[in-house]
Each structure stands twice: as structure tokens, then as C-alpha cells.
């Protein structure tokens, strides 16, 4: 693929091997180990002079290498590593590049928050937290040595939009690296590396996978910066399995079509419920009234399939509405072809104290929606009958 190749073409063709039997897609190599014609050939691969197939736990497997070439092309990166989950990708990144200290800006997935707040400090890795409107304090943590700035944009679950360029400029001034979780946006809507980030992380379970049938993660960046991450992935045993890699490559081929429809439906649904008498607020970057709309417009090509409704009323009212949904499934996760609904207070941010949720603007009446491929008219009808 050259630099002018369009994203739909990249999704279909990047990384695909020419199969001797005529398959248009890379076959699944469940092989554990690969043989060589000579010791010299083996050493060329082991010592890095040639890229080749060696051992699947190392990622040196043709199905996995094919997928990683496709993943890198999605974000315009030099390289990509595939993992068994998005959390596995984050752990490897934090252990390889975050040991001087990690600054997390804004809201993040509950598992990420637990990793940063509870587990990494046990390894004497300093972690610091800033709300999205506290960027003025970022330089203070960089001055004392923090070497990695991490954030989601849009965030989970308030869809807050972080300014990638601005944060990148501040971090790089102090020699720190910037890692962006691009799961909510997907490469269709946003490319953080082009905006100045050093790493892009995806829970590939979500939009990249898109069918709620795999668990996987991805990390993209330069070859130089990804090199130390590879060692952690290899020795922690967090490699993606070849059959999962094949399913992920399959799903990426339809990524642009899926996300385009999800973008359009989410926009219509957000506009429909803005001002609804039973809805206190709609969180969606595509609404001109949304606080982060201007930044989103400057760095995103589409506004995504995720939105959050904050209902008027009580926690019990929100639970009642959730339980009346018929098309939306009550389930965590996101990005699949089916629409899902979840309350952050019961799932993704259940582990935070009420005080911390309040500080982050996460209320007891929030319902986070992952818009699938159903007709927007049908989804609106389902929400209207549930909200009442």
C-alpha cells in the first residue's frame, strides 16, 4: 500500500498474503513452530536480519504478521503489535514506556483506571490523574519526570474530546511520549499518529472486530518505539491466537462500511433525543451544542457510534428504562453490529466511589449506547418506548 491508498482499500488488501492455492485472504496458520532449511536461515530470523516465521508466541507466524501489517496501515504507522486483548496491549505499553511515570488525562475504561490506580503503583510506577479541563497542571507532572501521557478520546462514558495536538505539544516539550486510546473513534474517524501522538491503542474487541465474537488488542507506532514493547508481549505470553487474528482481519475488511453507518445512525439518534423532555443531556461529539464539538470537528472525520443519554429522574428510573429496552441488549462492550446499552454506574465505572464518579461527571442516570447496524428509526422507537 502506498501513502495515497484510501482506507477502504487498505482495509481489504493491506497485509494479505499471496496464497499458492489461490485464496484471496491469508490462511490460518495454527502452527506453533516453523522449520528452516539451515541453521544460518534460522539465525537470520532469530537475530533480526530477516523477518520470518519462527514461533507463534513471538508473533512470528504468517497469519499474525499479515494482520499486523493491516493494523499498521489502518493508522498510518510503521508497525503494529497484536495482542490477546486491549488491556494486554496497555500493560505491555505501560511496562515498557511508563516506568518513569504515567499521566492519565480525563475519563478512561474502568479496567484501565484500576490498572493505573491500583496495580502499577504496586510495581513502584508513579501514576497521576488529571481531568480533561486540568491540562494547565500537566507540565507539573512532566517536570518531575513522568515520561508517558495517556488518554482516550472520545472518552468513556462522557464522550469528552481531548485535543491530541495540544497535549502532544505539551508532552513533547518535556521529552514525554503520548499514547492515545482510539477505540471509541476507530481509524475511520480519527488518526492520532497524524495528530502528533506516538502510540495508538485499540481494544480490537470493539470496532475493529465489530461482531462481538473475538477478544483482541492492538498497539501501533514507530518501529523504534514498539521494539521494547515486543519483549514484554513475548515474555508475558499475551500474543493474539492465529485463529483470532484471522477473524480480526476478516472484520477489518468491512470496517469502513460498518462505522460509516454507525456514525450516521448515532448522529440521528443524538439529534432526536437532544431536548427530549425525559433526557437531561445528550453526550455526543457530533452535536454543535456539545462542549467538545469544535475540537472534534478539527481532528475527527466522523463522530462515532457511541453516545450517552443522561435521563431526568433517579437511578431507579434509569434502571426501569434499561429493563424496557427490546432492540438494545443490556450488555457491556461496544462496537458490534448489534446495539448495546449499559449504565456506567453498574458496569464500566461501578468500581469508582460515588464521589469520584460525581467528580468526573458520571451520574447514576447515564445510559451509554453503542449503536449497531439496525435501522435508526427502529432504535429511536425502542428508546422512546423505554424512556416513556
Secondary structure by P-SEA (a helix, b strand, c coil): ccccccaaaaacccccccccccccccccccccbbbbccaaaaaaaaaccccccccccccccaaaaaaaaaaaaaaccccccccccaaaaaaaaaaaccccbbbbcccccaaaaaaaccccccccbbbbbbccccccaaaaaaaacccbbbbbcccccccccccaaaaaaaaaaacbbbbbccccccccccccccccccbbbbcccccccccccccccccccccccaaaaaaaaaaacccccaaaaaaaaaaaaaaaaaaaaaaaaaaaaaaaaccccccccccccccccccaaaaaaacccccccbbbbbccccaaaaaaaaaacccccccccccccbbbbbbccccccccccaaaaaaacccccbbbbbcccccaaaaaaaaaaaac
